[in-house]
Amino acid sequence: MTKKDIYQLLAQGEHVKLECKKAQNSLPNSIWETYSAFANTYGGTILLGIHEDIKAKDPKNRFTVTGVEDAEKIRKDFWNIIHSPEKVSLNILRDECVETVDVDGKIVVAISVPQAYYTMKRAPATK
């Protein structure tokens, strides 16, 4: 993923395949719900280090690249937790799915979540 790719994604705004999170110092708790939702639907991209001003009407003013302070720590924390069965039932990511991208001197962590194969998706609990 490149700087240009990130700007193209942001121009489309958040939707069913894109979620932006500020995540300046740490992983947001909501990242796991987003990961699960993307894996269980169409796949998608999570961008860490992007602030969204939901009040802004113009898409060009809606997103600000804030970057993350310690990309390696965030990546390490992400991989540690994604391998934890208490938090995530199944890791479907490969190393190349988590990238750091320099966007105008600020580091964004881009996580590309593929759609899980049907056989990987969890069936609803039955009583």
N, C-alpha and C positions, 0 to 999 in steps of 0.2 A: 504494500500500500504506500502511496506517495502523498505528499502535501496536496497535490492536485486532486487526488481521489477523495481526500477528506473534505476539501472545499466543495467538491461535486456532491458528496453525500449531504453536507450541511445545507446546500442550496435547495435540496428536496425537503428538508425539515424532518423531524422525527416522524416515524410511521411504523408499520408493523415489522419492518426489517432494520430499523435504526433506533438506537437509544444512546443518548448522550448523558454523561455524568461528570460532575466537576472533579470529584476524587483527587483533590489537590495533594492531600497527605496520606490517604489510606483508601482501601477499597470500601465502597459504599455497601451497606448491608443488602440493599435492593439488587445488587448485581446478580445474585443467585436466582432470584425470581425471573429476571430478564434472561439469564442463560437458559433456564428451564423452558421459558415461554418460546424463545427462539428455536431451541432444539426440538421442541414438540410441535412446532408449526412449520414455518418456511425457512428457518435459519435467519441470520441477521448479523449486524455489526454493532458492537458496543464500543463507544469512544469514551475513554477516560481522559479528562483534562479539557473538557468542553463545558462551559457554563451556558445554560439556556435561560433566557429572559422570556418567560411565557407571556408576559404582557406586551411584548413587542409585536406589532402587526406585520412589519416588513421583515421577510425572511432574512434579508441581509443584515439586519440588526438583532436578530433573535439569538444568534449564537456567538459566543466569544471564546476564542482559544485561550485558555488560562494555563494549560500545561499541568503536568504533575511535578512535584518537587523531587521525588526519588523514584524514577521509573523502574530501576532494578529491584527496589524493595517491593513496589507494587506488583511487579511481575512474579517475584518470589512468593509473596503472600498469596497471590492468585493461584499459582501452581500448587502450593501447599494445601490450600483449602479445597481446590477442585479434586484433589486426590483423597479427600477426607469423606468417607461414606456417611458420616453424620450430617454433612452439609449438602453433598451432591451425590445422587444415586449412581450416576454413570458419567465418566469423563469421555466425551467424544472428540476432544480437541487434540491436535498434534502441535508440536513446537511452533511450526510456521503459522499457526492460527493466531498467535499473540505477537504483535509487532510494536516496536517503538518508532514513531515518526516525528521528525523535526519539522515543526510548522512555524516558520518565522521565528526561530530561536526558542520555541517552547516545545516541550516533549509531550506528545499524545500517545497513549497506549491504545492500540486498536486491536480488538478481539473479534475475530470472525468466527461465528458459531454456525456450523453447518446444520442442516435439518437432519435429525436422527433418522436412521432407517426404521421402518415400521417395527421390525423385530426388537429394536432397542427401546422403544417407547414403553413406558410403564402403563400397564393396564389399571383401570380404576379398581380400587379396593371393593371387594364384594362382602356382603354380610351373610 
